[in-house]
Amino acid sequence: MDIMGWLALIILGLVTIYYFIIWMMNRNKNIQNKEIMDDAIAKAMASKIAFDAKKHRKNQEKYNYIKSDDDKE
């Protein structure tokens, strides 16, 4: 190979290494960002859990009322 071939190979290698390093840095940022939960998401989840618990208690009370009526008969 002549000098131009070696020069092209070295440049290609450097560009490949550069993009690999950029890809690794972005991957690490994405992994770190996934661990952090946004406050809005946490509040929405807490609201949903509270709503489901309230609904469950209401259904449980209704079930217990129906069950207590059956026992009286």
C-alpha angles and dihedrals in degrees: 000000000000127000094271091057092051091046091051091048092051092048091048090050093049093048090049092050091047093053091044091055091048090049091051092050092050091047091053091049091052092049091050093047092052090061093058116079119209116240091235091056092048092050092048091051092048091049091050092049091049091048092050092048092051091048091048092051091049092050090046091052090049091050092048091049092052091046092050090051090053091052092055094058 
